[in-house]
Amino acid sequence: MADGGMFGDVLREPPVNVAAEQALLGAILLNNKAYTCVDEIVEPEHFSVAIYGRIFEVIRVIINMGREADPITIREHIEGDILLGKRSAGEHLQVLMRSVVGLVNAKSYAIAIRDAWVRRCLFKTCSETLDRCCRPGTETASDIVDGLENGLLELARGTDEAQPTSALSDAMQDAIDSAREAALRGNGLAGISWGYRALDRMTGGMMPGGMYLIGARPAMGKTALGLGIAIRTAAAGSSVLFWSGEMTAPQLGARAGAAYAGLSTQAVFTGRRYDVPEDAETGDRQVLSDWQWRDLQSGVASAASLSLEIDTQSRITVARLRSRARRMARSKKGLHAIVVDYVGLMSAGSAYEDQRSYERITKVSGQLKQLGIELGVPVVVLAQLNRETERREDKRPMLSDLRDAGALEQDADMVLLLHREHYYLKKQLDAGLTRKDKESMEDFANRTSDLTNRTNMALGKAEVLIPKNRQGPEGTCRLRFTNETTWFRDLEEDERSPAWVVAEQDSLQ
């Protein structure tokens, strides 16, 4: 038939392969050994004829019970089933037994059945997309594209070939080979560097395919740590994709520039000096000095040598992130890590699921985990903790503070919780203490002085608690935080040292 445009589309039918379905079921009923060749290829839902899918399901149950699946044992399970339609169970089984071509072809039948199922799924996804394109409403073209990409991502996940099993000895040898490679690299890391020595020492680096969850309350510095990890990992020689759902690229650039030049973020945003007092009479601030502009420009030159791409598309879906990550992975520099800031701002690609936070984050979490495994790169996922920590006297976060965050805790290979005690102590100090009943003035003064001392001692200190680590120990890493530049450093680093140092190329080989 010639291409008839719209009329051709109307006449198209979803692809099916009933002959292959009948031949496969007949082969299994004739000899159950055929089932072992196909049990990892097809599922009951892959059959286009509903009763055939039901028969395959019954075959699986009977064989897994150690019994023989034949027309007699199958018939007692499907007799009277509504899916039989106008035919009896016996008539359906006779058709199957007459369709047997050969046992050796069983695997080919299974592949053909699965292929037809994939095509039907594509047919359904594309048809729904066509309907959405023609349906009047408030959906934008971008919404439709996101829906299509999300549908294709789900389909791609469902059509992955079965992962082959491995012998224990082979798995052990692979681990030893990886250990030898890590030893030869000379940095003591099994994976790629976090860019922070404290985290590298505790974790051994980020492993390919691993999902690393960083949780924190607002104002703890989630974005600062996520951006620091992205930049410093890139500076160590890795290629990184950073997505931010709450900041623009210029805002992120201003943060990086402030950290590199040792300026406050306000100074970079305004081009004015905040390291010297404002004019007493006019209240105006001086324009940045020439040397400060030069430092900022040096930061641009250093950043130009990094393989780091920033994506700030709002409400992005994992499907859209996947397409950008795959494009980057195909480039000459490749892709070695993804940083997501933060998961609560991502879309599940469905208006229904987006209205339900728990379901949305659960779906997105599973897709991010799959994305890391598919591309063989670590995925660092930032998440916001619930308010429980605010109600406790000890403000240190705990795993239970992720209770409302979908399946993030279960999916993550490692959970890191960011905490800065100084934020809470200063907040308490600024609010002022209230004198307790029957408390003497001396005791009240001592309590106020103690809070002041604790606040001063906590200034610039940050903790990264690791309560879950599938590949190593749990514990606490300590970092230094500079509030003016919103930048994290290792404890042994000088605050005046460069925010990041690009590794020599020779050391990356």
C-alpha positions in Angstrom: 0.0 0.0 0.0 1.3 3.5 -0.9 1.9 5.9 1.9 -1.5 7.4 2.5 -0.7 9.9 5.3 -3.5 10.0 7.8 -5.5 7.3 6.1 -2.5 5.0 6.2 -2.1 5.6 10.0 -5.7 4.7 10.6 -5.4 1.4 8.9 -2.3 0.4 10.9 -2.8 -2.3 13.5 -0.5 -3.1 16.5 1.9 -5.9 15.5 1.3 -9.4 16.8 2.8 -12.8 16.2 0.1 -15.3 17.1 1.8 -18.2 15.2 4.9 -17.8 17.3 2.9 -17.7 20.5 1.0 -20.9 19.6 4.2 -22.7 18.4 6.1 -21.8 21.6 3.4 -23.0 24.0 2.9 -26.1 22.0 6.6 -26.9 22.1 6.7 -26.4 25.9 3.6 -28.6 26.4 5.2 -31.3 24.2 8.6 -31.2 26.1 9.1 -29.0 29.2 12.8 -28.7 28.5 11.8 -26.0 26.0 10.7 -23.8 28.9 14.3 -23.6 30.3 15.4 -22.0 27.0 12.9 -19.2 27.2 12.0 -18.5 30.8 14.3 -15.4 30.9 13.1 -14.1 27.5 9.3 -13.9 27.7 6.8 -13.0 30.4 3.0 -13.6 30.4 2.3 -10.0 29.5 4.3 -10.4 26.3 1.7 -12.5 24.7 -0.9 -10.7 22.5 -3.6 -13.3 23.0 -4.6 -13.0 26.7 -5.4 -16.7 27.2 -1.9 -17.6 25.9 -0.3 -15.4 28.4 -2.5 -17.0 31.1 -1.4 -20.5 29.9 2.3 -19.5 30.0 1.8 -18.2 33.5 0.2 -21.6 34.6 3.1 -23.5 32.9 5.6 -21.5 34.9 3.8 -22.2 38.2 3.5 -26.0 37.5 7.1 -26.4 36.3 8.4 -24.4 39.3 6.5 -26.8 41.6 8.5 -29.6 40.1 5.5 -31.1 38.2 5.0 -31.8 34.5 3.1 -29.2 32.5 1.1 -30.9 29.8 -2.4 -30.4 28.3 -4.0 -32.4 31.2 -2.4 -30.5 34.1 -2.9 -27.2 32.3 -6.6 -27.8 31.5 -7.6 -28.1 35.2 -6.1 -24.7 35.9 -7.7 -22.8 33.0 -11.1 -24.5 32.7 -13.8 -21.9 33.0 -11.4 -19.0 32.8 -13.1 -15.9 31.3 -10.1 -15.4 29.0 -11.1 -18.6 27.1 -13.8 -16.7 25.2 -16.1 -18.9 23.1 -13.7 -21.8 22.9 -13.3 -24.4 25.6 -10.0 -25.1 27.3 -9.6 -28.3 25.3 -10.1 -26.6 22.0 -7.4 -24.0 22.8 -5.0 -26.7 23.9 -5.6 -28.7 20.7 -4.8 -25.7 18.6 -1.5 -25.3 20.5 -0.5 -29.0 20.1 -1.2 -28.8 16.4 1.0 -25.8 16.1 4.3 -27.5 17.2 7.0 -27.1 14.6 10.1 -28.1 16.5 11.7 -27.9 20.0 14.9 -26.4 18.7 13.1 -23.3 17.5 11.6 -22.5 20.9 14.1 -19.7 21.6 13.5 -18.1 18.2 9.7 -18.1 18.9 10.3 -16.5 22.3 12.5 -13.7 20.7 9.8 -13.2 18.1 7.1 -12.8 20.7 9.1 -10.4 22.7 10.0 -8.4 19.6 6.3 -8.1 18.7 5.5 -7.0 22.3 8.2 -4.2 22.1 6.7 -3.1 18.8 3.2 -3.0 20.4 4.5 -0.9 23.3 6.1 1.5 20.8 2.9 1.6 18.8 0.9 2.5 21.9 3.4 5.2 23.1 3.6 6.8 19.6 -0.2 6.7 19.2 -0.7 8.4 22.6 1.8 11.0 21.5 -0.1 11.6 18.3 -3.4 12.0 20.3 -1.7 14.5 22.6 -0.4 16.5 19.6 -3.9 16.7 18.1 -5.8 17.2 21.4 -6.7 20.8 22.3 -5.6 21.7 25.8 -3.0 23.4 27.9 -0.1 20.9 27.2 2.9 22.5 25.6 5.1 20.8 23.0 7.8 20.5 25.7 5.3 18.6 27.9 4.6 16.2 25.0 8.2 15.6 24.3 8.9 14.9 28.0 6.0 12.4 28.0 7.4 10.6 24.9 10.9 10.5 26.3 9.7 9.2 29.6 7.7 6.5 27.9 10.7 5.4 25.8 12.9 5.3 28.9 10.4 3.0 30.7 10.3 0.9 27.6 14.1 0.7 27.3 14.3 -0.4 30.9 11.8 -3.1 30.3 13.4 -4.4 27.1 17.0 -4.9 28.5 18.3 -8.3 27.9 18.5 -10.6 30.9 21.7 -10.2 32.8 23.8 -13.4 32.6 24.7 -15.1 35.8 28.3 -15.3 36.9 30.3 -18.0 38.7 31.6 -16.9 42.1 35.2 -17.5 41.0 34.7 -15.2 38.0 33.1 -12.5 40.2 36.1 -12.8 42.7 38.6 -12.6 39.9 36.9 -9.5 38.5 37.1 -7.9 41.9 40.8 -8.7 42.2 41.5 -7.3 38.7 39.7 -4.1 39.7 41.8 -3.9 42.9 45.0 -4.3 40.9 44.0 -1.5 38.6 43.1 0.7 41.6 46.5 -0.1 43.1 48.4 0.9 39.9 46.6 4.2 39.8 48.5 5.2 42.9 45.7 7.2 44.6 44.3 4.4 46.7 40.8 4.8 45.2 38.6 2.1 43.9 36.5 4.6 42.0 36.7 8.2 40.9 37.6 11.0 43.3 35.0 13.1 45.2 37.4 16.0 45.0 37.6 15.9 48.8 40.3 13.8 50.5 38.2 13.2 53.6 35.4 11.6 51.5 37.9 9.7 49.4 39.6 8.2 52.5 36.3 7.2 54.0 34.7 5.7 50.9 37.5 4.8 48.4 35.9 7.0 45.8 32.7 6.8 43.8 32.1 3.5 42.1 30.7 3.2 38.6 27.0 2.6 38.6 26.7 3.6 42.3 24.0 5.9 43.6 25.2 8.4 46.3 22.5 10.2 48.2 23.5 13.5 50.0 20.7 14.6 52.3 20.5 17.9 54.3 18.1 20.5 55.6 17.9 23.9 53.9 20.8 26.3 54.5 23.2 23.4 55.3 25.0 23.9 51.9 23.6 21.1 49.7 24.2 23.0 46.5 27.6 24.2 47.6 28.7 20.7 48.3 27.2 19.3 45.2 28.8 22.0 43.0 32.1 21.5 44.9 32.0 17.8 44.2 31.2 18.4 40.5 34.0 21.0 40.0 36.7 19.1 42.0 35.8 15.8 40.4 36.2 17.4 37.0 39.5 19.1 38.2 40.8 15.6 39.1 40.3 14.6 35.5 36.8 13.2 35.3 34.0 14.4 33.0 30.9 15.5 34.9 27.3 16.5 34.2 25.7 18.8 36.8 22.0 19.4 36.9 20.4 22.1 39.1 16.7 22.7 39.4 16.8 25.7 41.6 19.7 27.9 40.3 20.6 29.4 37.0 23.9 28.8 35.2 25.0 32.4 36.0 24.2 31.9 39.7 26.3 28.7 39.8 29.0 30.5 37.8 29.0 33.3 40.4 29.4 30.8 43.2 32.3 29.1 41.5 33.9 32.5 40.7 33.5 33.7 44.3 35.2 30.5 45.6 38.1 30.7 43.2 38.8 34.4 43.7 38.1 34.3 47.5 35.3 36.8 47.3 31.8 36.8 48.8 29.1 35.7 46.4 27.5 39.2 46.9 30.7 40.8 45.5 30.5 38.7 42.4 26.8 39.3 41.9 27.1 43.1 42.3 30.7 43.8 41.2 31.2 45.7 44.4 33.6 45.1 47.4 32.3 43.6 50.6 35.8 43.0 52.0 36.0 46.7 53.0 33.5 48.9 54.7 30.9 50.9 52.7 31.2 54.7 52.4 30.1 56.2 55.7 28.3 59.1 54.0 26.8 57.7 50.9 26.5 54.0 51.9 28.0 53.1 48.5 30.5 50.2 48.1 33.7 50.4 46.0 33.8 48.7 42.6 36.0 45.5 42.6 39.7 46.3 42.3 41.6 45.4 39.2 43.3 42.5 41.0 39.9 41.1 42.0 38.7 41.2 38.5 41.9 39.5 37.4 41.3 36.7 40.0 37.8 36.2 38.7 39.1 36.0 35.1 41.7 33.5 36.2 38.9 31.4 37.5 37.2 31.4 34.1 40.5 30.3 32.5 40.8 27.4 35.0 37.2 26.4 34.6 37.7 26.3 30.8 40.0 23.3 31.2 37.4 21.3 33.1 35.1 18.8 31.4 31.9 20.0 33.3 28.5 20.7 31.7 25.8 22.5 33.6 22.1 21.8 32.9 19.5 24.1 34.5 16.3 23.0 32.8 13.5 23.2 35.4 11.4 20.2 36.3 13.6 17.9 34.1 12.6 14.2 33.7 15.1 11.4 34.0 14.4 10.6 30.4 15.6 14.1 29.3 18.6 13.9 31.7 19.4 10.5 30.2 19.4 11.8 26.6 21.8 14.6 27.6 24.0 12.2 29.6 24.2 9.8 26.7 25.2 12.6 24.3 27.9 13.6 26.7 29.0 9.9 27.1 29.4 9.6 23.3 31.6 12.7 23.1 35.4 12.6 23.0 35.7 13.4 26.7 33.1 10.9 27.8 31.1 10.9 31.0 32.3 9.8 34.4 29.8 11.2 36.9 26.4 12.9 37.2 25.4 15.3 40.0 21.6 16.0 40.6 20.6 19.1 42.6 18.1 18.2 43.8 15.8 15.2 43.3 12.8 16.9 44.8 12.7 19.3 41.9 12.7 16.6 39.2 9.6 15.5 37.3 8.3 11.9 37.0 6.9 12.8 33.5 3.3 12.4 34.7 1.0 15.1 36.0 -0.7 12.4 38.2 2.6 11.3 39.8 4.0 14.8 40.1 1.0 15.7 42.3 2.1 13.0 44.8 5.5 13.7 46.1 6.3 10.2 47.6 5.3 8.3 44.4 7.2 10.9 42.2 10.4 10.7 44.1 10.2 6.9 44.3 9.9 6.7 40.5 12.6 9.2 39.8 14.9 7.5 42.3 14.6 4.2 40.6 15.2 5.8 37.2 18.3 7.6 38.4 19.6 4.3 39.9 19.0 2.6 36.5 20.7 5.5 34.6 23.9 5.1 36.6 24.0 1.4 36.0 23.2 1.8 32.3 26.0 4.4 31.7 28.4 2.8 34.2 28.8 6.1 36.1 28.2 7.2 39.7 25.2 9.4 40.3 25.3 11.9 43.2 21.8 12.7 44.2 21.0 15.6 46.5 17.8 15.5 48.6 16.1 17.6 51.2 15.4 16.0 54.6 12.1 16.3 56.5 11.6 18.6 59.5 12.2 16.0 62.2 15.7 17.2 62.8 14.4 20.7 63.7 12.3 19.2 66.5 15.2 17.4 68.2 17.6 19.0 70.6 20.5 17.3 68.8 20.2 18.7 65.3 22.4 16.0 63.6 20.4 14.4 60.8 19.6 10.7 60.8 18.4 8.1 58.2 14.9 8.4 59.5 14.8 12.0 58.3 14.5 10.5 54.8 11.2 8.9 55.7 9.2 11.0 53.3 11.7 10.9 50.5 10.3 7.9 48.5 12.6 5.0 47.9 15.8 7.1 48.0 17.2 5.4 51.1 16.6 1.9 49.7 18.0 2.7 46.2 21.1 4.5 47.4 24.4 2.6 47.7 25.6 5.2 50.2 23.8 7.9 52.2 25.7 11.0 53.3 24.0 13.5 55.6 25.4 17.1 55.7 25.4 19.0 59.0 26.7 22.4 60.1 26.1 22.9 63.9 27.1 26.6 63.6 23.9 27.4 61.6 21.6 26.2 64.5 23.7 27.6 67.3 23.9 31.1 65.6 20.2 31.0 65.0 19.6 30.2 68.6 22.1 32.9 69.7 20.5 35.6 67.4 17.1 34.8 68.8 18.3 35.3 72.3 18.0 32.9 75.3 15.1 33.1 77.6 15.8 33.1 81.3 14.4 30.0 83.0 12.2 30.0 86.0 14.2 30.3 89.2 17.4 30.6 87.2 19.9 33.0 88.8 21.4 35.8 86.7 24.8 34.2 87.1 23.6 30.9 85.7 21.8 32.7 82.9 24.9 34.6 82.0 27.0 31.4 82.1 24.5 29.7 79.8 24.6 32.6 77.4 28.4 32.7 77.5 28.6 28.9 76.8 26.3 29.3 73.8 28.4 32.1 72.5 31.6 30.0 72.9 30.0 27.0 71.2 28.9 29.1 68.3 32.3 30.6 67.8 34.0 27.2 68.1 31.6 25.7 65.5 32.2 28.5 62.9 33.5 27.0 59.6 33.1 23.4 60.6 30.9 20.9 58.7 30.2 17.2 59.1 29.3 14.6 56.5 27.7 11.7 58.4 27.7 8.4 56.5 25.0 6.1 58.2 24.7 3.7 55.2 27.5 2.4 53.0 27.1 -0.9 51.1 30.7 -1.1 50.1 32.5 0.1 53.2 32.5 1.5 56.8 30.1 4.0 58.2 31.5 7.1 59.9 31.9 10.8 59.8 33.9 13.1 57.5 34.8 16.6 58.6 35.1 19.5 56.2 35.7 23.2 56.4 33.0 25.6 55.2 33.5 29.3 54.3 30.1 31.1 54.5 31.2 34.2 52.5 32.2 32.1 49.5 29.8 29.2 50.2 32.6 26.7 49.6 33.7 23.5 51.2 37.3 22.5 51.7 39.2 19.7 53.5 40.3 20.5 57.0 43.9 20.6 56.1 43.3 23.1 53.3 44.1 26.8 53.9 41.0 29.1 53.3 43.2 31.2 51.0 44.2 28.2 48.9 42.7 27.7 45.4 39.1 26.4 45.4 40.2 23.7 43.0 43.4 22.6 41.3 43.4 21.1 37.9 45.4 17.8 37.9 48.3 17.4 35.6 47.4 15.4 32.5 50.3 12.9 33.1 48.9 12.0 36.4 45.5 11.0 34.8 46.9 8.4 32.5 
